[in-house]
Amino acid sequence: MDAIVKMLEKHQPFFEKISRNIYLQAIKDGFLGCMPIVLTSSIFLLIATLPGVVGITLPQPLIDWCNKLYNFTMGVMGIMVAGTTAKNFTASMNRRMPAGKVLNDGSTMVAAQCSMLLLAVTQFTTKFNGSELSVFDCTSMGTRGLFSAYIAAFITVWVYKFCVSRDLTIKLPKEVPGAIAQNFRDIIPFGGAVIICGIIDVIVRNLMGVPFSELLIKLLSPLFTAAETYPGLILIQAATAFFWFIGVHGPSIVQPGIDPIRLANQAENLQVLLAGGHPAHSLTFNMSLVGEFGGTGATFIVPLLLILFMKSKQLKAVGKASIVPVAFAVNEPLLFGAPMILNPYMLIPFVAAGCVNVSVAKFFIDNVGMNGFSFVVPWATPAPIGIFITTNFQLIALVFVAIIILLDAIIYLPFLKAYDKLLCDQEAERAAELGLESDGAATIAASTSAPAVEQATAAVEPTAAAADSKPVADQPEPAADASAKKDVDGLKVLVLCAGAGTSAMLANAIKEGAAQTGENIASSAGAYGQHTAIMDQYDVIVLAPQVRSYYNDMKADTDRLGIKLLAPRGKEYIDLTRDPAGAIKWLRENLD
């Protein structure tokens, strides 16, 4: 097993390079920017349907109003994603533009939305109250048009890059105000992007008789069907866990490619549920509540196993520290504290538990009558509660939750016991070296990491390949920037992670530490990819371990803005979240 882990470690830079692919980043960050639409729209439908579960009938006008709010939010999801994807793709492209040439992300955002409408929406005429109306078919404006949204975004930004790089823009005299001149500079690339997508639309409609968005769905439908089989679900879940195990944030690689179909399936499940049928899609957005039950690796039950069944003080301490965050799907304290990432003892259960969970979920949906997930709930919702809600409050869902908790415990316990024995032996050896009894060994183990843990932790950090193909881990930690503010008074700190959960842990620790020490320090948490518009308001940006692979891209931006960039390693980061005063000390040391 050690040999396998070492082999995987050697290929870590390659997987990191995949995670930093600008297309995957743009899709992920663009989708993340539209998450308020997804979550808010589901709230409206919950309001309309929840009373019916307990026998309460709402007035029809209120139900219609809630449905209208859903249709005008989730129903235009595709248009919005086209814009946010283009905006994020523009930010990545600007890092690769020649000096002095910049793409206007506001213009690319609008151009992509217009282009998406051309690729996905059909216009026709109909009669209403005796009058002839020109109307749009809204079917592909929502989740059904997400693939068209991505293609429109990428075409748009590439057209802008082509035009701006070659100065194919309208130039006005220097006396013209900059904002007005920019509008004219954007005319040619804007028109080029719209015309290209319009030509694609004409060709596809004339040759195939369907809109481009429908052609995409037909071409990809065999893949969608295969992805919803047992092997497909297992492969998706195994890949997500495998990438995280080797230190690469798995969801960032796997989910961008399947989010459109997951969200479309969940929306279809919802329509079937509202029509009184049985939602049958298992590959849905909230299947992550099952596959990542308590975080990637299905670790919901693991903290409790550590507390109840482990003898090592180290594992007991990790269990106590992680039980609350893991309940809300923030399992980095467990991943880096045990550690589980790149720990040979944890490879099999870390990958297998989620695969078993999604297989059982599909069986329950196909054969036991459990509803496929319909209402979208936030990823940080405690999984048992989220599963109960998104299945429309079915009691069978609670039985399902109990079964997967038991199965996950059975999968993890033997491997945890074996790892626990190793740590106990090492604790005893350390105690013997210091001439202490076994109780003393436990005390030592609680305050220091065992050698094997140190070795594993040293390897868990995401080490993305830099522009020169040199992993971040192989580069020296950056010296303090000349522009960094060494006086912490009035310091503003932004902590970034993949979804703002892990970053909130350190941001809160910094706030608490500032209150304890009387320092005037403000800290905020955010998600990587949603930071570009606000990062210039901060003096320091801290990357959590799960997004440390983006260090080089972020460094280019922070150097340009004169911001200090810090990227603590996994165990160090978790230790800082538990030590508010230590977090302030760490900030001071890294600003000197």
C-alpha angles and dihedrals in degrees: 000000000000089000091053092051092048090051091051090048091058090057095046095103090056092054090045089055089055091051090053094052106135093223093053090045092051092049093046096045093041091053091046090055090059096047092105087063092053096046098040094048090054090053090059092053092046088055089052097046108027096076089056090060090064095039099263118135116210122209110271093235089059091049090049090049092052090048090051091053089051094049093049093050110031089025091067096038093118093057092049094047090052089058099044092045091052091048093053093042088052090054090054092045092051089063087061098045122108116264113282095019118103133172116229104238093195091057095045089050093056093041091053092051091051091046091050091054090053092051098044114024129078121209121206141152128250138169122251123176089345094308127109112236132191107223141175125235100233096193095104098038090086133046092321089068099050096107090051088049092057093047092048090051094051094045091049096051093045091051090050091048091050093050098042094044090054096039091244091157138108110264122206130193115280090246090071111096114259096242092054093044090052091055090056093044089057096053097085098045091042091051092044093054094047093046093050092051090044091054091049088052093051094047095048095045093049096044101036103022093229136087117269091251092057091047090054092051092050092049093048098040094095089057091047091051092049092048090058095056122094093260091047095051091045092049092051093048095043091051092050093051094040094055092048090048091060091048100264117120098250100198090056090061103036106034102056090066096049103032094092093056093039091054094042090051092050091049089050090049089053093052091049091049093050089049090055098255134121113269103227106177112111098179097077139141094258094047081097086076086067103034092042094036099173092355134318109329092037091263099163094117097035099088090053091049090052092051097044105034110023123092098194111100089215094059093042090053092049090049093052093046095048104039095091099042091044089055086062094045094258100125102158091109086060097040094052099026101055085022111235099164112091089356107138091212092058103046097092100044093039091058099031101050096064092044091054091047096054091045091054090046092054090048091052092048095046100038114014101048099249111151119248110246110282115160114062114232127183116273091239094059109118101265099236091052093043093050091050092051099044093050088057094258097299116174090217087065089064090053089050091051092051091051096051091046089055093045093049090050091051091049096048103037100074093048093045090050091052091049090045090055090053092051093046090052091050092047090052091049091052091049091050091052089054093043095245133137122250092269088058089052090058090052091051092048091052092057102035134042121245116245094251090052091050090052093049093045092050088061101043098080118109104248105188119192111259125222088275090049090252113135117242090236090060093054122084117254108266118261118237111288115243089234095050115116108242095185106083093201106115092004116164116207127191118195117198132196135154097278108005094256100098091037090056090060093061094036090055091047090053091049091050092046091050090052091049095048097037092240120153097231126143120200133185135183126225146161121259109250093035094067104079097090095049107030094094088065092067135075097204132030120196121198116211115225094258091063098033088108088073091060096114095049091047092046091059090055097043093048090052091051097039094245125147113240122204128182113182119194123252103267092036090053093050091047090053092053088057096045113056094178089046090052090057091047090049091052091051093049093050094048093053 
